[in-house]
Amino acid sequence: MSAHARPGELTATTRNEGVDAAVAAARRVIAALLHAGDGSAAEMASVAEQLDAVAEHLEKHAPTREERLVDMWAGEGVTRHDPVTGPENAIAPPLHLVGQEDGSIEGRVVLGMPYQGPPGCVHGGISALLLDHTLGVANHWAGESGMTGTLTLRYHRPTPLFEELVVTGRQVSVEGRKIRTTGEITANGEVCVSADGIFVNAHLARPR
Amino acid sequence: MSAHARPGELTATTRNEGVDAAVAAARRVIAALLHAGDGSAAEMASVAEQLDAVAEHLEKHAPTREERLVDMWAGEGVTRHDPVTGPENAIAPPLHLVGQEDGSIEGRVVLGMPYQGPPGCVHGGISALLLDHTLGVANHWAGESGMTGTLTLRYHRPTPLFEELVVTGRQVSVEGRKIRTTGEITANGEVCVSADGIFVNAHLARPR
């Protein structure tokens, strides 16, 4: 299925093959390392060796940084590499965002141990990361997008790990180059974090 | 060297052995996957297989989630698992924060491809993640800490990837349970992002 198979698909769909499958496995390693904690040094030394070997193999077959940046930014629309939705980025949970008919966008995600802040809860900065990105994609869905100027986050209650979160975004107004966009993260129907952003209709040149 | 060997050390020092070494290798894999992009499916299938095998081995030797949460939060002071400074968390760059004599804190970090937002620049949400955490640690250094209530981020100019960033935080005032803290990210002496936070002196119970 291509990333644009459905009209409301705003983020790249993860494939079950190629780099996406390797990235999914890397996410599993990240979580497993955190769950394992400080096991015996000998065992972890062997894990480190295996991971270094994988990295070395990948590095040997990678293009230069400059070539890769051009390639990353060659397409239009959805990105495959960002740290929130990117199926090629193991840091991304990933969040999959879908455009709604009322002009808003929505994604659902369950966050595990790597995203922890307070005990058993999502890190406030991770909520900020998810919302900043979601507001940007909401602008794209609404037709006028830009770079973040100001972002205000309000933390209403702790955001739980290991439970389904609903992340939403909506463009509120466009006045000249100034775009206002809001969003929130809810769990069990209650707002955990809300965001209010001012974006500026400006874009950096793509590498070429 | 223990995490507290120097008085100003506010975040855990990465060790060259045990889980820290495996996590450092996992960070290398994350970056290498992103640099490699969509290579041949066959090659990536083998990479996925190797990473899945590592994850399976780690999962087999991990305690339960509940046991692990209790263990994570058993010590006092610095955490080893958070997504910004944690040497056990492959998502963390990691940022290493040091307390200054003037009451502020500071860390230096170079961010690579996994933290990209606009072409060649740090994702605005990643800057928010780094600043939210740094403000929290600045409160800890100042002696009164709490949970984020409101966080406002101002984006002054694009934050470059692949260059040294200086991340600072400072507690400005404490009025009752309300703590005000500010911070910024600078590159080449220029402010890229500034943050202004209101924290509430409250803490979630530690798992036990």
Boltz contact constraints between the chains, C-beta under 6 A:
constraints:
  - contact:
      token1: [A, 17]
      token2: [B, 41]
      max_distance: 6.0
  - contact:
      token1: [A, 18]
      token2: [B, 38]
      max_distance: 6.0
  - contact:
      token1: [A, 18]
      token2: [B, 41]
      max_distance: 6.0
  - contact:
      token1: [A, 18]
      token2: [B, 44]
      max_distance: 6.0
  - contact:
      token1: [A, 19]
      token2: [B, 38]
      max_distance: 6.0
  - contact:
      token1: [A, 19]
      token2: [B, 44]
      max_distance: 6.0
  - contact:
      token1: [A, 21]
      token2: [B, 48]
      max_distance: 6.0
  - contact:
      token1: [A, 22]
      token2: [B, 33]
      max_distance: 6.0
  - contact:
      token1: [A, 22]
      token2: [B, 44]
      max_distance: 6.0
  - contact:
      token1: [A, 22]
      token2: [B, 47]
      max_distance: 6.0
  - contact:
      token1: [A, 22]
      token2: [B, 48]
      max_distance: 6.0
  - contact:
      token1: [A, 23]
      token2: [B, 33]
      max_distance: 6.0
  - contact:
      token1: [A, 25]
      token2: [B, 48]
      max_distance: 6.0
  - contact:
      token1: [A, 25]
      token2: [B, 51]
      max_distance: 6.0
  - contact:
      token1: [A, 25]
      token2: [B, 52]
      max_distance: 6.0
  - contact:
      token1: [A, 26]
      token2: [B, 29]
      max_distance: 6.0
  - contact:
      token1: [A, 26]
      token2: [B, 30]
      max_distance: 6.0
  - contact:
      token1: [A, 26]
      token2: [B, 51]
      max_distance: 6.0
  - contact:
      token1: [A, 28]
      token2: [B, 55]
      max_distance: 6.0
  - contact:
      token1: [A, 29]
      token2: [B, 26]
      max_distance: 6.0
  - contact:
      token1: [A, 29]
      token2: [B, 51]
      max_distance: 6.0
  - contact:
      token1: [A, 29]
      token2: [B, 54]
      max_distance: 6.0
  - contact:
      token1: [A, 29]
      token2: [B, 55]
      max_distance: 6.0
  - contact:
      token1: [A, 30]
      token2: [B, 26]
      max_distance: 6.0
  - contact:
      token1: [A, 30]
      token2: [B, 90]
      max_distance: 6.0
  - contact:
      token1: [A, 32]
      token2: [B, 55]
      max_distance: 6.0
  - contact:
      token1: [A, 32]
      token2: [B, 58]
      max_distance: 6.0
  - contact:
      token1: [A, 32]
      token2: [B, 59]
      max_distance: 6.0
  - contact:
      token1: [A, 33]
      token2: [B, 22]
      max_distance: 6.0
  - contact:
      token1: [A, 33]
      token2: [B, 23]
      max_distance: 6.0
  - contact:
      token1: [A, 34]
      token2: [B, 81]
      max_distance: 6.0
  - contact:
      token1: [A, 34]
      token2: [B, 88]
      max_distance: 6.0
  - contact:
      token1: [A, 34]
      token2: [B, 89]
      max_distance: 6.0
  - contact:
      token1: [A, 35]
      token2: [B, 62]
      max_distance: 6.0
  - contact:
      token1: [A, 35]
      token2: [B, 68]
      max_distance: 6.0
  - contact:
      token1: [A, 36]
      token2: [B, 58]
      max_distance: 6.0
  - contact:
      token1: [A, 36]
      token2: [B, 62]
      max_distance: 6.0
  - contact:
      token1: [A, 38]
      token2: [B, 18]
      max_distance: 6.0
  - contact:
      token1: [A, 38]
      token2: [B, 19]
      max_distance: 6.0
  - contact:
      token1: [A, 39]
      token2: [B, 61]
      max_distance: 6.0
  - contact:
      token1: [A, 41]
      token2: [B, 17]
      max_distance: 6.0
  - contact:
      token1: [A, 41]
      token2: [B, 18]
      max_distance: 6.0
  - contact:
      token1: [A, 44]
      token2: [B, 18]
      max_distance: 6.0
  - contact:
      token1: [A, 44]
      token2: [B, 19]
      max_distance: 6.0
  - contact:
      token1: [A, 44]
      token2: [B, 22]
      max_distance: 6.0
  - contact:
      token1: [A, 47]
      token2: [B, 22]
      max_distance: 6.0
  - contact:
      token1: [A, 47]
      token2: [B, 54]
      max_distance: 6.0
  - contact:
      token1: [A, 48]
      token2: [B, 21]
      max_distance: 6.0
  - contact:
      token1: [A, 48]
      token2: [B, 22]
      max_distance: 6.0
  - contact:
      token1: [A, 48]
      token2: [B, 25]
      max_distance: 6.0
  - contact:
      token1: [A, 50]
      token2: [B, 54]
      max_distance: 6.0
  - contact:
      token1: [A, 51]
      token2: [B, 25]
      max_distance: 6.0
  - contact:
      token1: [A, 51]
      token2: [B, 26]
      max_distance: 6.0
  - contact:
      token1: [A, 51]
      token2: [B, 29]
      max_distance: 6.0
  - contact:
      token1: [A, 52]
      token2: [B, 25]
      max_distance: 6.0
  - contact:
      token1: [A, 54]
      token2: [B, 29]
      max_distance: 6.0
  - contact:
      token1: [A, 54]
      token2: [B, 47]
      max_distance: 6.0
  - contact:
      token1: [A, 54]
      token2: [B, 50]
      max_distance: 6.0
  - contact:
      token1: [A, 55]
      token2: [B, 28]
      max_distance: 6.0
  - contact:
      token1: [A, 55]
      token2: [B, 29]
      max_distance: 6.0
  - contact:
      token1: [A, 55]
      token2: [B, 32]
      max_distance: 6.0
  - contact:
      token1: [A, 58]
      token2: [B, 32]
      max_distance: 6.0
  - contact:
      token1: [A, 58]
      token2: [B, 36]
      max_distance: 6.0
  - contact:
      token1: [A, 59]
      token2: [B, 32]
      max_distance: 6.0
  - contact:
      token1: [A, 61]
      token2: [B, 39]
      max_distance: 6.0
  - contact:
      token1: [A, 62]
      token2: [B, 35]
      max_distance: 6.0
  - contact:
      token1: [A, 62]
      token2: [B, 36]
      max_distance: 6.0
  - contact:
      token1: [A, 68]
      token2: [B, 35]
      max_distance: 6.0
  - contact:
      token1: [A, 73]
      token2: [B, 119]
      max_distance: 6.0
  - contact:
      token1: [A, 81]
      token2: [B, 34]
      max_distance: 6.0
  - contact:
      token1: [A, 83]
      token2: [B, 123]
      max_distance: 6.0
  - contact:
      token1: [A, 88]
      token2: [B, 34]
      max_distance: 6.0
  - contact:
      token1: [A, 89]
      token2: [B, 34]
      max_distance: 6.0
  - contact:
      token1: [A, 89]
      token2: [B, 114]
      max_distance: 6.0
  - contact:
      token1: [A, 90]
      token2: [B, 30]
      max_distance: 6.0
  - contact:
      token1: [A, 91]
      token2: [B, 91]
      max_distance: 6.0
  - contact:
      token1: [A, 91]
      token2: [B, 114]
      max_distance: 6.0
  - contact:
      token1: [A, 114]
      token2: [B, 89]
      max_distance: 6.0
  - contact:
      token1: [A, 114]
      token2: [B, 91]
      max_distance: 6.0
  - contact:
      token1: [A, 118]
      token2: [B, 204]
      max_distance: 6.0
  - contact:
      token1: [A, 119]
      token2: [B, 73]
      max_distance: 6.0
  - contact:
      token1: [A, 119]
      token2: [B, 204]
      max_distance: 6.0
  - contact:
      token1: [A, 119]
      token2: [B, 206]
      max_distance: 6.0
  - contact:
      token1: [A, 119]
      token2: [B, 207]
      max_distance: 6.0
  - contact:
      token1: [A, 123]
      token2: [B, 83]
      max_distance: 6.0
  - contact:
      token1: [A, 124]
      token2: [B, 132]
      max_distance: 6.0
  - contact:
      token1: [A, 124]
      token2: [B, 148]
      max_distance: 6.0
  - contact:
      token1: [A, 125]
      token2: [B, 128]
      max_distance: 6.0
  - contact:
      token1: [A, 125]
      token2: [B, 129]
      max_distance: 6.0
  - contact:
      token1: [A, 125]
      token2: [B, 132]
      max_distance: 6.0
  - contact:
      token1: [A, 125]
      token2: [B, 133]
      max_distance: 6.0
  - contact:
      token1: [A, 128]
      token2: [B, 125]
      max_distance: 6.0
  - contact:
      token1: [A, 128]
      token2: [B, 128]
      max_distance: 6.0
  - contact:
      token1: [A, 128]
      token2: [B, 132]
      max_distance: 6.0
  - contact:
      token1: [A, 129]
      token2: [B, 125]
      max_distance: 6.0
  - contact:
      token1: [A, 129]
      token2: [B, 129]
      max_distance: 6.0
  - contact:
      token1: [A, 132]
      token2: [B, 124]
      max_distance: 6.0
  - contact:
      token1: [A, 132]
      token2: [B, 125]
      max_distance: 6.0
  - contact:
      token1: [A, 132]
      token2: [B, 128]
      max_distance: 6.0
  - contact:
      token1: [A, 133]
      token2: [B, 125]
      max_distance: 6.0
  - contact:
      token1: [A, 148]
      token2: [B, 124]
      max_distance: 6.0
  - contact:
      token1: [A, 148]
      token2: [B, 155]
      max_distance: 6.0
  - contact:
      token1: [A, 149]
      token2: [B, 155]
      max_distance: 6.0
  - contact:
      token1: [A, 150]
      token2: [B, 154]
      max_distance: 6.0
  - contact:
      token1: [A, 151]
      token2: [B, 153]
      max_distance: 6.0
  - contact:
      token1: [A, 152]
      token2: [B, 152]
      max_distance: 6.0
  - contact:
      token1: [A, 153]
      token2: [B, 151]
      max_distance: 6.0
  - contact:
      token1: [A, 154]
      token2: [B, 150]
      max_distance: 6.0
  - contact:
      token1: [A, 155]
      token2: [B, 148]
      max_distance: 6.0
  - contact:
      token1: [A, 155]
      token2: [B, 149]
      max_distance: 6.0
  - contact:
      token1: [A, 204]
      token2: [B, 118]
      max_distance: 6.0
  - contact:
      token1: [A, 204]
      token2: [B, 119]
      max_distance: 6.0
  - contact:
      token1: [A, 206]
      token2: [B, 119]
      max_distance: 6.0
  - contact:
      token1: [A, 207]
      token2: [B, 119]
      max_distance: 6.0
